[in-house]
């Protein structure tokens, strides 16, 4: 992922073997739209949250393990460019 610096839109869906987002995602400085859908096993580390701060559109659906709630709330608070947010989370 780190080799495609100019990527603006990334859609990841139904990758059940994926355990984490690529560590090189922080190199995607121009990423503005991110869709994460049906990623049952993906977890994110708090240091990876910086990728999400630059987004204008974020869609998360059925990614129950993706964020620790505290890291997710921090990301939303720091996201100054976010214009559209769609969440479908099962938070207990």
N, C-alpha and C positions, 0 to 999 in steps of 0.2 A: 504494500500500500504506500509506503514512504517514497516510492519512485514516481508517483503520479501527483506531483505537487499542485497542479492546476485543477484538480478534481473539484467540482462544485456541488455535485449531487451523488450521494451514495445510498443505495438501497440494499439491505441485507435481510433476507427472508428465509425461514425454514432451514437454517443450517444447524441441525441438531447435534452434529459432531463438534461444532465450534464451542470452545470453553471460555474464551475471552476475546475481546476485540484486539486487533493487531496493535502491538506496542508502538508501531511506527505511525499510528493515526495522528499523533500530535504534529507530524510534518505537514498535514493537510491544512495549511493556513488559509486556503480559499474555500474550504468546504462550508457551504451555506445551508444545504438541505440534507437531512439525515433521516432515513426510515429504518427502524429496527423492528422487525415483525417476526413473531413466533420463534424466538431464540430461547428455547427452554433452559439451556445449560450455561448461558453466557453470564459471567459476572464481571464487574468492572472495578478496578482499583481506584481509590480516591485521586491518585495523581493523574489518572487518565481523563478526569472530568474537564480539564482545560480545553479539550477538543470541542466540547459542547457549548462552551461560553461564546464562541464566535458564530454560532448557528442563527439563521433567521427562521428556519422551519425545522421542527423536531417532531417526529412521530414515533411513539413507542407503543407497541401492541403485543400483549402476551409474552413479555420478557420479565417474568416474575423475579428472577434472581439478579437482574441487571444492576440495580443500584441499591446500596444501603440507603435507607431513607434519609439519613442526615446528609450524605454526600449529594443526593439528588436535590434536596432543598437548598443546599449551598450553591449548586450549579444554577438553579433557577434564579436565585438572588443575584448572582454575578453575571447573568446573561443579559447584557445591555442591548444586544441586537435581535433577540428573539421576538418574532412577530406572530408566529403560529405554533401552537403546542397542542398535540393530540396524544392523550394518554389513555391506555386501556390496561390498567395495572390491577392486580389482585393483591391488595395490601391488607394484611391481617393485623 
